[in-house]
Amino acid sequence: MSSERFSVIKATGGNRIALAIAAAAAVVLFTVPFWTDQSTPRTLVTLLTLIAISQMWNLLGGYAGLVSVGQQGYLGLGAYGLWFFADRLGVHPFLSVGLAALLAGAISIPTAGLVFRLRGGYFAIGTWVTAEVFRLLVANIRETGGGSGITITSVAQMGTGTRMMGTYWLALLVAVGTVVVVYLLLRSRLGLALTAIRDNESAVESLGINVFRAKLWAYIISAVGTGAAGAIIYLNLLRVQPSAAFGISWTAIMIFAVVIGGMGTIEGPIIGAFLFFVLQETMAEYGTWYLITLGILAVAVTVRFPAGIWGTVNERWSLSLFPVRRILRMEEGWSSASGDLPRDRGSNV
Amino acid sequence: MTIVNVILQGVLLGGLYALYAVGLSLIFGVMRIVNLAHGDLSILAAFISLLIVDTIGLNPLLALVAVIPLMFVVGYVLQLGILNFTLSSDEMRPILVTFGMSIILQNALLETFTADSQGLDAGPVENASVTLTSNLAIGWFPLIIMVAAVVVITGLNFFLTRTQLGRAFRATSDDQEAARLMGVNNRRVYGLAMGISLGIVALAGVVMGIRTTFDPLTGPLRLIFAYETVIIGGLGSSWGTLIGGVILGVAQALGAYASPGWGILAGHLVFLAVLAFRPQGLLPKTAEI
């Protein structure tokens, strides 16, 4: 197989236009606090953090094939990390968000050493147990206020304007950051390894790829991103309680958003998070019915349309805003493998 | 003597955890599904029992005659109606679907029965005890649960090894394609396995509802106990679940004895220790059910 007979395409013209639009949208979002009232950024923080945590779950479930139901553990660690660095050590709250994220990442390493011994559904419940362990440890420490929780005073004492704007920009940074990190990661060698692991783990292992290390990176990055989002959520809420911060509902949100939006795509979690956000805002007065509705929708999608909303769009029209697939483009006269080529063959470079 | 008493209570608690675990273990053995809604389905059974108790005033132990078959049907329908469609090469789909069912069930129960703690009253048997020495007593009820667990495990083993349907279960577990070629109806076998699993979990849910309180959100913790029992005992070993249950029960009892908040945590830590030092569990037998 000589190399000049085919080339690997990572993006098309349409993709580049889409990326430019996404970048423009990020810039517009950056200016939001300057031309809206105070409640808009506050509401948008919820949406942006939802996008971040869903994106981080998608990196695990959609790309590394690791179905975790314990990501609420890292969200809670991020929240309590914020309290620890800001209130106990006196670090500036905004800087504490970064430190809290790193703390979550650091704790995820030994945790991975344990839960990676398990597979499939047993891995899933194993991660759940670790999140429960984090929750119980925090709830049993007197300094954190135990089960009744604690107010993050250094954040509460900040000026409202500074806190709201800072929180909003941090949320935007984390939402855009998680999308960019996942995008760049998937276009790298590690990303290729991850998607290959998801599709056939033993085949990848036989090619000499270090499966454990690839999964570990996905797990750590996911913990860091989820921890950062957790810290930001509690910059907004001010009071942190173990049962809420380490609640399984967070992971339910992530999974439902990713599954409905489209697992294994970057666009999917964004769409799913948006859908979740809209349902939550409109059905707020009907208790937890929005969660039941989304759950039923997620189960139905998994059974009938496993590709989710964006996956279905992608299958039908080959549309991708964040291209992470590699398209093999054959030169003229090369036909032996043309039957297996993706539909994108010949799309403009 | 108190410490002996604490350990004894823990051992008997193990019987209850084994009841929870065998159902989880059975369906994993037959169809390689880990049912994340296992705990919530046990809570559903407890609430169904509560409804029967409240409307016709039956003792919850007698109500089991209705609750167990009902949950068997729920399992069969759930398997044939939903879960069978997720059994492809992709092992992720059943996990996602059962997780979704878990969240749906929790919140639907919450909307129906509110977040109040409930309990099932089985009458005097609940608190009766045998006095062994002056300060050592065993409750009749925990003892009955332990005996029930031994009976269920023995019965399940007999069913799997000695009956024709049990052979079909094991054949499907070993090689579903080959079993199909031999005329086994896989989908029906899966439905029956899920039915039996939920029948057992109905028993577990009701007796646990008699022993302690429950509310719509206690399901996940029950799932975790069942799961820790399975892993500590060794995947796929039915007598292992009894040992796993006893170890988990004793760890929790000792933890709670040391400090009230540490009972469940102590159980988790023993589970993590097993995972770190003996990930295959104590009595591994993964090849069979």
Interface residues (C-beta under 8 A of the other chain):
Chain A: G61 G65 V67 V69 G113 L114 V115 R117 L118 G120 G121 Y122 A124 I125 G126 W128 V129 T130 E132 V133 L136 L137 A139 N140 I248 S249 A252 I255 F256 V259 G287 T288 W289 L291 I292 G295 I296 A298 V299 T302 V303 P306
Chain B: F28 R32 I33 V34 N35 L36 I82 F85 T86 D90 E91 M92 R93 P94 I95 L96 V97 T98 F99 G100 M101 I103 I104 N107 A108 L110 E111 P220 L221 L223 I224 Y227 E228 I231 L235 S259 G261 W262 I264 L265 H268 L269 F271 L272 L275 A276 P279
